Amino acid sequence: MPSKREVWRELRGLRTGLAGPARATAERRAVFVAALEQAQQFTEAAEAAGPATRPVQIFYALSQFGRAIAAASGLLGQDGWRLNGHGIGTRNLDASSGLVSVEVLPTARGSFPAVARALGAEPLKPQNPLTLGELWPLIPEAQTVPLHGASGLPAMHFAPGGLIHRGAEMWCRLSLYPVPREVRVRSEVNSKAVDAFLANYPLLKGWSHTSDAPHRVLWHDRGNGSAEELEIFLPSALTIPVDADAGRLEAFKRSTLYRGPSDAYAFPALGSMAGPVHPLLAWWAVLFGLSILARYEPASWAEIIDIDSSSAANAVEHLLDQAIAVVPHMALMAIKDVAGR
């Protein structure tokens, strides 16, 4: 991954070197440039702050990045690129029942769904509440320091392997991690448990088990009691002769690229979504929930981040540390992507 310095150097270069709507239209360009400047200052403030206020600054950095993404996007015309309102709310802010129970509530209008449209992504369903416990496992960096009690569908690292033959058919082999251990436990008594779990991941549709025994599940022990690695196969349209890397490239098309051209993940659909959640929207929802807690429930927030007594504190600190580097990098990739549409 590029360093923070490299990411910001490229972001600053976009202020004069970006093609697309933000360069062609003076009004969009003015918003794009100002939003990137504010995003940088908010990020720098967040980096200098402690966990008591960091979620507020880093969320507002992301919000300003959202304005830059919308201004740069060729998918938003007329005044659709102008962002107004959060487009997301919160419920159940009484954190006495645990951080995992705090809810965020997407709405039909506002910045949150508009940024989704700017990205060409499916918005989260309006009025469909999601708890922070459900959203937390969608952040890949957060998985190394889990939030106690979080139990949502995880973003799974997607590692393509080679091609295999099954009769006249060709299949792409890939590994997924982390799969919750409870899925493996259930699969030992219910042969459809893995099927039910993977049905939540739209881009994995059509998957199969091992080539020699299509109904046998192939697990790999990673030495982690809470998660497993699962090997599956995706149908391939390739035919022989084929380049050695063609299978990997084809498999990547069935993944969500996260922070680079080979940083691939399987993201689930949430609720009644048809496609997978966009990772930037997952970050947005989590950081919004944390920022509202920090701003409007300061006493509860102080208890949550008390490293001496709170089981959530270490996970929160870790996620906020990661956000300083990840949010600008994701924004950089999003801006470059949408400007070319």
N, C-alpha and C positions, 0 to 999 in steps of 0.2 A: 504494500500500500504506500502511496506517496505520503511524505511528511506533512504536518500541518502547514509548515512554511511553504512547501511546494503547492499545496492546495490553494492557499490564499494568494500566492503569486499569480496563479492561473486565473483565479476569480477576479483579481484586480485587472489583469490583462483583458478580461472580457468587457470591461467598461469602455474600451475603445475598439476592441477587435471582434465584437459579436455580430454575426450576420442574423438576418431574420427581422421580425416585426419591431423588436426593440431598437434596431438600428435604423429601420426605414421610417419610423414614425417618431417625430420629435417628442410628443407627449409621452409615449411609451418609454422612450429612451430616458427621459428625465426621471420617471418613476423607477425604472430599472437601476439607474446609477445611484439614486438616493437610497433605494431599498438595500442595495448591496453595501453601501457605506454604513447604514444603520445596523445591518446584520453583522458586519465586522466589529463595530463598536460594542454591540450587545454581547457578542461572543467573547471579546476581550474582557468585558466586565464580568462575564460568567466565569472565565478562567481565573480571575483574581478573587472571586467571591468564594465563600464557603457554602455548604449545603443548605444553610438557612435561607439564602436568597438565590442560589444558582439556578433552580428550576425556572424562576421567573425570567431571568435574563436569557437563558438559552432557549426558552420557548419563544420569547419575543424575537430572538435572532432567527429562529425557524419561521416565524410569522412573516418577517421581512424578506427572508429568502422566498417564501411563498409569493409575495408580491413581485419579486424579480422573475420568478418562474412564470407567473401569469403574464407579465409584460412581455416576456420573451417568446411565449408560446404561439405558434402558428395555428393552434387549435381553438383559440379564443379570439373572436372578432368583435367589432364595434366596441361596446363598453363592457363586454363580458370579462375582459382582463382586469377591470377595476375591482379590487376586493373590498368588501364592506362587511363588518361583523365577523365574529369568530366562526359561525357555522357549526358550532359544537358547544355543548353545555355539560354540566356535571349534575350528578345526583348522589345521595347517600354519602355526603361529605363527613358524616360523623365517623371518624376513623377509629373509634373505640372498638369496632368490630373487625378492625384490621385494614391495612392499606389495600389488600386484595379485593375488598368489598366495595371500594369507591367506584362509582360508575361514571362513564362519559357517555354523552347522548348526542350523536350526530343529528344535524338538522338538514332540511332540504335546501336552504339558501345560506350564503355566507362564504367566508374564505375557505373553509375546509372542503366542501364539495366543489368549489370553483377550482381549487388547486388540483383536485383529482381530475377534473375535466381538462385542465391545462396539461396534465401529464399523459392524457389519453388513458387514464385508469378508471376503473369502476368505483364510484363513491361508496362509502359505507352506507348502509341502509338508514334513512332518516327514522328517528324515533325508536331505533333498535338499540337499547342500552347495552353497553359492554363494560365489564368490570376491568379494573387494572390487573386483576389476577388472570383474566383471560387474555389480555393484551400483552402482558410482560414477556411471555415466551416467544412472541413474534419478533422480538429484538434479538438478533443473533448474538451481539456482544453481551447481552444481559444473561445469557444462558450459562456462562462460566461462573457467575455468582448469583444463583437463583434467588428469587424472592420467595420467602417462606409462605406456603399456602397457595402459590400460583398454580393453576391447573388447566391452562388453556392449551389449544393446539399449537405445537411449536413450529417455527420456521426450521426446516431441516436442510442441512448442508447436502448438496446434490453433487455427487462425485461420479462422473461417467467413466466407465471402463471400456472394454472392447465390444466387438460384435460376436454373436453366437448364432448358430443355425439350429433350427428346430424343423426338421423335414425341409420343405421348400421355403420356409419362412426365415426371416432374419430379425434378430432382436438386439437392442442396445442394453448392455448391462450397466447398472448403476447402484451406488450405495447411498443410503439415506441415514443421517444422524443429526440430532438425537431423536430416537423413537422412545416415547415413555415406556418404562419397564412394565407398567400395568398392561400395555397392549400385548406384550409377549406372554405375560401371565394369563391373560384372558384367552389368548390364542391356543393355549395348551388344553383348554376345556371347550373352546368354541372355535371351530375351524374357520369361521367367517369374521373373526375379530379383526384380523389384519385388513380384510376387505372393507369392513365398516370404517376403520380408521383412515385408510387411504382414500376413501370416497370423499373425504373433506378437502382433497387436494386436486383441483380441477385439471391441472396440467399433467397429472399422472394417469389420466383416464386411459384405459386399455392395457394397463400394466399386467404383468404375469409373474408367477413364481419361477422357480428354477427350470432350466431348460430340459433336464433329464427327468424331472418329477414335478410337473406343473402345479401340483397341489401341495408341495412341501415348502414350508417357509424356511428361508436361509438367514439365520441370525449370526452376527459376529460379536464376540465378547470384547468390549472396550474397557473392561475393568472398572466400570462405573455402575454402582448399584441402582441408580435412578434412571438410566437411559441405556438404550441398545442401538446397535447398527443393523440395518435391514438391507439385504441385497434383493433387488427386483429387476425385472426386464421390461423394457418398453418396445412396442412394435416398431420396426424400421421399414422405411420405404426403399432402402438401398438394395442394390443387387450386385452380385459379383461380376467382374472384378471391381474392387472398391479401394480407395485410399485408406491407409491405416488410421488416419485421424478423422475420417469422414463420420464414423459412428459417434465419436465424442462431440463433434460439431453439431450433428443432428440431434443428439440428446440435449445439448445446451438449449436448443430451441424449445424444449419442453420444461424449461426452468425459468426462474426469475433471477436476472443478474442483479447483484446487490452493489458491490463497490468496485467492480472491475469486470473485464470481459471473461474471466474464468472463475469469478466468485459467485457461484451458482447456488440457488436455494429453491426448495419447494415451499411455497407459502400457501396456507389454506384459504378457503373461502370462509367468510364469517356470516352466520345467519343464512339469509336467503340470497346472498351474492352468487352470481353465476361464475365469476372468475376469482382468482386469488387476490388477496388484499395487497396493495402496493406497500412496500416497506417504508416509504417516506410517510405514508398516512398512518402506519402503525406507530412510528416515532412521534408524529404530531399528536395523536390521541393520548399517548402515555405522558408526554411532556406537558400537554395542556392540563391533564388531570393533576399532575404534581404541582404545576404552577398555581393552579386555583387553590389547592390545599395550602401552599406556602403563603399566598396572599391573603386569603380570607379565613383560614383556620390556623393562625400562627402557633397557638398553644398546642394543638394536635400535631402540627408539623414538627414542632420542637421535640415532642415525644417520639415521633416516628424516626427522626434522624439522630436520636440519642444512642450513640454507639455502645454505651455501657449497659443499656437496658432493653433496647429495641431489636427484635429479630429481623426487622426490615432494614435497619440502618446501613448495614454493609452493602446490601444489594442496591439500595438507593444511591449511596455514594459511588459505587462502581458504575452504575448506569449514567449518572451525571458526569463522571470523569470521561467516560467513553463518548458522551454526546458532544463534548468540546471538539473532538476530532471528526466524528462520524457525520454530524449534521452538515458542516460546511462541505465535506466531500460529497455527500449525497446531493446537496444542492448544486454543486458544480456539475456533476454528471447529468442531473435533471435539466439544468439550463442548456447545456450543450445538446442534449437530446431534443428538447421541445423547440429550440430555435431552428432546427432543420426540418421541421414538419410543415 
